[in-house]
Amino acid sequence: MTHLEHQRLGAQGPTLLFFNGFRMPMSSWQPVADQVAEKAQCVLFNRPGIGRSPKAEIHQTGEVVVDMAHELATDLTLKSPLVLVAHSVGGIFANLYARTFPDQVAGIVFVDATHPEEVMAQKQVKPPGFLHGINQWLKAMEKMVYPLKYSEDECMGQTIEQIHGADDFPDIPITVISGTQKMPFVPQKNHDIHLDHQQKLRALSSQSHWIECSGSGHFPQITEPEKVAQGIVQTLDEIC
């Protein structure tokens, strides 16, 4: 699976495997990886259809993405157990990875990540009419400009079912890093739902910590990379 575009930084210490957000490139982690590469080996990769990774040939359900990431880790002979670092929807895949390969995951750093229950909770909120119209128009334009067959987004319902059918989340150290600024055009109710599910991420493990990024919205790894690096180092110190 090494045909996936990937990058390795650092050569010693534990291994960090980074999961990007939906349609986000691995370069989005660069400000963070540069800060932690002295303490750990950082492995960044692009999922199918992003950067120079080939387009997907099958539906990108959670199980498919997790198996793909695990094959990459195996092909690169990454030192196990791994510490997963995951942003946004990448948190869904890291969640399932830990349930699927619990002996191979030492900890997770969730960076403004999505809790599985949040997906349905957000869908139940009906946006104002004009926002709904704008959203539908943007999605239509997105599919025209950036068509990705077998999209992770379109498979998300099946992915959530796969998480519900998987083993329990392991009791491993996790750090939840949350951007608490409301993003433009996001209704307050949706923002509140997201913040509530950030705390539900903490409840996945008895060994959890929370870091607030008050100067960030949904992308703390870009706007406050030093806090994300702090969370990673904190998790590494707890594990090692």
GIPE-V986423 format. One record per residue. PSI is psi in whole degrees, 0 to 359 (999 if undefined). NEAR is the number of other C-alpha atoms within 8 Angstrom. D_LAST is the distance of its C-alpha to the last C-alpha in whole Angstrom. Layout:
<<PSI	NEAR	D_LAST> <PSI	NEAR	D_LAST>>
This chain:
<<10	7	29> <2	8	28> <348	6	31> <136	13	29> <130	11	29> <166	10	26> <140	8	24> <130	8	21> <141	10	19> <157	10	17> <350	7	16> <170	8	13> <190	7	9> <167	13	8> <131	14	12> <126	12	13> <118	11	16> <131	12	19> <119	14	22> <163	17	25> <176	11	27> <123	9	30> <18	6	32> <141	8	30> <160	10	29> <337	11	26> <342	5	27> <342	10	26> <352	12	23> <315	8	24> <330	10	23> <313	13	20> <322	11	19> <331	8	20> <337	9	18> <358	12	15> <339	12	16> <340	8	15> <343	10	11> <161	13	11> <126	15	14> <128	15	16> <114	12	19> <145	12	21> <156	13	24> <129	15	28> <169	9	29> <136	9	33> <357	11	35> <137	12	33> <229	7	33> <10	8	34> <141	12	33> <157	9	36> <155	9	37> <147	11	36> <353	6	39> <167	5	38> <132	11	37> <68	12	34> <169	11	33> <317	15	29> <322	10	29> <315	9	30> <317	11	28> <315	12	25> <321	8	26> <315	9	27> <322	8	23> <321	8	22> <321	9	25> <314	11	24> <321	9	20> <314	8	22> <327	9	24> <1	7	22> <51	6	20> <141	9	17> <127	7	14> <151	8	13> <154	10	11> <159	14	12> <122	14	11> <138	13	15> <121	14	16> <135	17	20> <140	14	23> <233	14	26> <338	12	27> <332	14	24> <328	16	23> <316	13	25> <322	12	24> <322	14	20> <311	10	21> <325	13	23> <314	10	21> <326	12	18> <329	12	21> <322	8	22> <62	8	19> <329	10	17> <350	6	16> <8	9	15> <119	13	13> <336	11	9> <167	12	11> <140	15	14> <111	15	15> <120	13	19> <101	16	21> <49	14	24> <164	15	24> <129	15	27> <141	12	27> <321	9	29> <340	7	31> <329	11	32> <310	9	33> <322	8	36> <320	9	36> <324	9	37> <336	7	40> <348	6	42> <120	8	42> <119	6	45> <161	7	45> <152	6	49> <315	6	51> <326	6	51> <322	8	47> <317	10	47> <317	8	50> <316	8	48> <316	8	45> <321	8	47> <317	8	49> <320	8	45> <321	8	44> <317	8	47> <321	8	47> <318	9	43> <330	9	44> <318	7	47> <326	6	45> <65	6	42> <124	7	43> <109	9	40> <148	8	41> <36	11	39> <142	9	37> <321	11	34> <317	6	35> <341	7	38> <4	12	36> <323	10	34> <317	7	36> <322	9	35> <317	11	32> <319	10	32> <323	8	34> <323	10	31> <317	10	28> <330	6	30> <355	6	31> <175	9	27> <167	6	25> <153	5	24> <132	10	21> <151	8	18> <79	8	16> <160	10	13> <130	14	11> <148	14	14> <127	15	15> <118	16	19> <119	15	20> <129	15	24> <121	14	27> <358	11	30> <137	9	33> <132	8	35> <150	7	36> <140	4	40> <0	4	42> <120	8	39> <148	7	41> <322	7	40> <319	7	40> <321	10	37> <317	10	35> <321	8	35> <317	11	34> <314	10	31> <323	10	30> <320	8	30> <344	12	28> <321	14	25> <330	8	25> <331	9	26> <319	9	23> <326	13	21> <354	8	22> <333	9	21> <149	12	18> <349	8	18> <62	8	14> <153	12	16> <156	8	16> <135	9	19> <123	10	20> <130	8	24> <87	12	25> <345	8	29> <12	9	30> <153	12	29> <243	11	31> <357	10	29> <63	10	27> <331	17	25> <342	12	23> <318	10	27> <332	8	28> <61	11	25> <332	11	22> <327	8	21> <324	10	20> <317	13	18> <321	12	16> <316	8	15> <322	12	14> <313	12	12> <320	10	10> <317	8	10> <318	14	9> <317	10	6> <326	7	5> <328	7	6> <318	8	4> <999	4	0>>
